[in-house]
Amino acid sequence: MPVSFDRFGTLVAAERPRAPASAVAAALRERGVAVPDDWAVAYREPHADVPPGAERSLPAHVADALESRGVDAAAGVVEDATLAAFDRPVQRRDGARAAVGAAGDRGPVAVLSNCSVPGLVERALDRAGLDGAFDAVAASVDCGWRKPHERSFRAVAAALDAEPRALVHVGDDPETDGGVESVGGRAVLLPETPLESVPAELEGAPCR
């Protein structure tokens, strides 16, 4: 039985910058990038056509926002600054390790996370002591689609070499994580099933 887990709010708790545009601006300045005076406006503006449900890399958006104001910055610098802006302390949630372990006893396990910052999902899992516990990590920035779009669930199922309809997805948000049902999979939602109860829930789930 293939199982995927949401990251933030499910496996880990993490701080988020209260003002993302300001956090990115500060990280850019620390790396010698001249941030335009109207950066907050530039950051909020769309700089590319993105289909509904698709994910665009935040560093690409930041680079376009800078370019729209005549600021040229190296791609590596922008990506490093963006990661630094969102790289905050994380804490593994109670029951996370047991839930992942129980899933691993039933079949392949993955993380499926909505995240537009490359590398942030992996870094959070590492800091929470969960690195190496998964057969695949599928961030929306990598697969190109955000939950609840069905393509995100198809992507993680493919990463686990499984049929989408066989996927069990564990998450805290009924709107996004419940999207697994669009491909015939099953959602285990934390508002209904606390993380500590997930091992028993998975043990009783039929293999498909």
Buried (B, 14 or more C-beta within 10 A) or exposed (E): BBBBBBBBBBBBBBEEBEEBBBBBBBBBEEBEBEBBEEBBEBBEEEBEEEEEBBBBBBBBBBBBBBEEBEBEBEEEBBBBBBBBBBBBEBBBBEBBBEBBEBBBEBBBBBBBBBBBBBBBBBBBBEBBBBEEBBBBBBBBBBBBBBBBBBBBBBBBBBBBEBBBEBBBBBBBBBEBBBBBBBBBBBBBBBEEBEBBBBBEBBEEBEEB
